[in-house]
Amino acid sequence: MPLEITPERIAGIERLIRPHIRHTPVMRVDMSDFGLAQRAVDLKLEYLQHSGSFKARGAFTNLLTRTVPAAGVVAASGGNHGAAVAYAAMRLGVPATIYVPSVTSPAKAERIRGYGAKLVVGGERYADALAASESFAIESGALAIHAFDQPETLLGQGTLGAEIEADLPEITTLLVAVGGGGLIGGIAAWFSGRVKVVAVEPEGSPTLHRALAAGEPVDAPAEGIAADSLAPRRVGKLMFPIAEAFIARSMLVSDDDIRAAQRALWDKVRIVTEPGGAAAFAALLSGKYVPGSDERVAVLICGANTTAVTFDEPLAR
């Protein structure tokens, strides 16, 4: 494990950012409501976090532990990290410039603008936006905040692991969606093998899956309906040794699995989540992950930056 990313440091960061983040709730559901065998499963509703995703944790950690120059901060993002950095910058009175790829959803772009940040479209994919943001950082002197491959980012996301353990000390298994790996890396570092952490990725962007097979981060496709949140070119270097040490299993779900999970979460428990936010639940709902009889399972619902549900039916009178 990288020396910077330890449970002790995560605990310290949790105390630092606690005044700025929400303690998000847990919902216990029965999988029989979703057409599966009866089983209690806990959903950690982190999509209710400030800015609509867990990313606010890493954003505040960066802004509160690093020196921010007069030029402010810059970030590249598929949308959620950018929204989180924009939100944290707004709350702390810091200028922010956010580079996004063209695949970013309109809902996420609008949220970034709504927090007062300057939004720049920097290419077709996250890697393009990242390159553009790095050039801007050099030219302007702004502080670059990486979406996942930055110690402060992993430490901040790791505070979610601490919160989950406080809420659900009895769980044995936690399903987590993976993009660049900042979230699962921080969470896995917190638990350090005390809980079975299962990584879930879309088939169209298997970044961690390929990295674990290759023994190092490698390029992967960046496709599918969750491409705006779960499709970097490769996972971060900082999280990879954590993943090798503490992630028990990596698995893939299809776009159809993710769509079905989104629909089921809305139909059965009125949760509105973006594709990336539903990916971990998709592994359970699709049967790609079948828990053992003795497992106490929790699923992280991590993001909700999507277009709003439209209610077409008239109100009953």
N, C-alpha and C positions, 0 to 999 in steps of 0.2 A: 504494500500500500504506500502511495506517496506520503512522505512525512507530514506534508501540510494538511492532509485530509484524514483526520483522526476523530474518533468519537469525542474526545476531550475538547478539541477545537470546535467541533460542531456544537457541543453544548454551550460553549462560550458565545458563539455566534447567535444561537437561539435566544440567549438572554439579551443580546445587543439589539436584534431586530424585532423582538416581540412587541414593542410599542407601535410598530409600523405595519404589522401583518395581522391577518385574522386567524384565529384558531377555528379551522373549518370543521363542520360536523361530520358525524358518521351515521349512516343509515343501515340498519340490518334488514336484509330481504331474505325471502325463502325462494330458492331456485325453482320450486314447484310452480310459482307464479309465472315463470318464464317457460314452462313446458318441460322442465327437466326433473330429475328425481329430487325429492325433498332434501334440502340442505340449507342451513343458515349460512349466509355469506355477508360480510360487512363491506359496505362501499364507503370509502373515504372520499368525501365530496370536496376535493380541493379545487374543483372548477368554480367554487364560490369565493375563491381568494380574490383579493384586489387585482384588478386588470384582467380577470377572467382565467387565470391559470396559476400554477405553482411558481412561475417564473419571477413573481414579485419578490420571493425570498432571496434569490440570487442577486437580483437588481439592487435591493436595499443593502445587501452585504457588500457589494462592490462600492456603492456610493458612501457607505458609512465607515469603510476600513481603508480606502485608498484616497490619495490626494487628488481632488478634482480641480483642474486648471480653469482659468477664466473662460476658455473656449468651450467648456462643458464636457459632455460625454457623447460618444458615438457608438452605435451598435449596428450589427447586421442581424437580420432576423427573418424567418418565415412569417412572422407576425406576433406570436405570443411573447417572445423575448423583447421585441421592440416595444410592444405595448407596456410590458412591465418596466422597462428602463424609462420609457416616457412618463409613466405614472410616478415612479420613484423620483425622477428628476423634477417633475411638477411639484410634488409634495415637499421636496427639499430645496426648491428654488434654483435649480441648475438647468442651463440650456442643454437640449438634447437634439441630436440629428440621428435619424434612423434610416438605414438602407434596407430595402426589401426587394425580393425578386418579383417578377411579374406574376408568378403563381400565387402570390399572397391573396387571401380572400378579401373581398371588399369590406367585410365586417371588421377584419383585423386592421386594415389600412385606416378605416374610419376611426377606430378606437385610438390608434396612435395619434392621428391628427387631433382628436378630441382632447387628448392630454397636453396639447400645446407643442408637441415636438415637430421639427421639420422632417417631412417624409420624402425620401428619394427612392425611386425605382432604379435598382442597380443590376440589371441583367435578368436572365430567365430563371436562374436557380440560386439557391442559397450561397453556393461557392462564389458566384459572380458578385452578389451583394456584399459578401465578406471582403473580397478583393477591393471593391470600390470603397468600402468603409475604412479599410486599412490605409488606402491612399489618402483619404480625407483626414485621418488621424495624423499622418505625417505632415500634411500640408497645413493643418489648422492648429495642431497641438492639443486637440481634444483627447480625452481619456477614452481608450477603446475598452469596451466591456464585451467580452466574448460570451456567446450564448451557452457554451458548455465546456470549453477547454481552458478554464481559468480557475485557479485554486479557490478564489472567493466565490465564484459561481457554484462550484461543487459543494463548498461548505454551506452556502445558503440553502441549496436544495436539500442537503442532508438534514436540515432542521425539520423537514417534513417527516423523515424517518423517526426522529425523536418524538414528534407530535403523535405519530401513529402508534408508537409503542406506549406512550402515555394513555392514549385513548383505548388501545386494544392490546393489553399486555399478554393476553392468552393466545394470540394468533400464532400459527406455525408457518403460514405461507402467505406471501404477498405478491400479487401480479402487478407489473409495472410496464407501461408502454415505453418504448425506446426510440429516440431520435439520435441526437449527438451523444447522448449518454450522461449528460450532467445530472439529470434527475436520478436515474437508477444508480449512477456512480456514487452520488452523495448518500442516497438511502442505503446502498449496500455497505458503504463504509461505516455508517452508523451502526447497522446491525452486526456487521463483522462475522457473519455466519450463524448468528443466534436465531435467525428466521430464514426460511427458504425463500429466496428472492427469485422470481421467474420473470425473465425478460420477454416482452411481446412486441413484435415488429410486423409491419405490413410486408407481404410478399414482394411488393414492388420496390421496397427500400430496405433490404436486409443488411444494414450496416454492421450491427454488432454480431449478427449471425455469421456473416462472412469473416469478420475479424477473428472471432473465436476459432473458426475452422482453420484460418491461416496462421494463427498464433501471433497476429499483430494487426493494427488497423490497416485496412485496405479499402480501395475505392469500391463502391457499390452503386447500383442504379438508384435513381431518385425519382420514383414514379408512384402513381396511385392517388387515391382520393385524400390521403393524409400527407401529401407531399409538402404542404405548407408548414407542417409541424414535425413530421417524422422522417424527413428525407435529406439529411446532409450527405455530403459525398462520402464521408467516413466518420467513425466515432473518434472522440478525443483521445489524445495520448495519455492524459492524466487519468482518465477513468478506466483505461484498459486493464492495467494491473489489478485494479479493484475488482473489475468484472471477472477476470480469470480466477481471482481468489475467492470471491464471495457470491457470484451469481450462479445459482444451482442449475438453471436450465434456460436455454434460449429457444423461442419458437416463433413461427410465422403464421399470420392470419391473412385471409384474402380480403379484397375490397368488399366482396359480398358479405363476408363475415362481419366487417366493420359496419356496413350499412344496416345489417340486421340488428346489431347491437345498439346502434343509435335509435332505431325504431322501437326496439323492445324497451329500452330505458325510458323513452318518452311514453309509450303506450301503457306500461305497467307501473312506473313510479314517477312519471312526469319530470324526468331529468332531461334537459336539453344540453347535449354535448357535441362538440365538434368531432370529426372522424378520429383525430389523434387521441382525443379524450376518451373515446369508446373502445379503443383497440385492446386494452387489457381485458375489459369485460367480454369482448368478442372471443377471446381465447377460451373462456369458460362457457359462454353460451353456445359456441359452435361445436363443443366437444373436443377441440384441439388439446385443451388441458383438462384432464379428468382427475380430480383430487382423490387421494386415498381416503378410506373411511375414517381415519383418525386425524385428518388435517382440519385445522381451523383456518379458513381462507378469508383473506381480505383482498379487495380490488381497488386500485387507485383510479378514480375518475378525475383526470388531471387538467382538462381544459374545456372551455365553453364558448370560445370566440367564434361563433358561427352566426348565420343570419337567423333572425328571430322566427319562432313558430308563428304562423298566421292562423288566427282563429276566425274561420269563415261562417260558422253557424251562429244564428242570432241568439241572443240571450233569452232564456225561458222567462215568461212573464206570469 
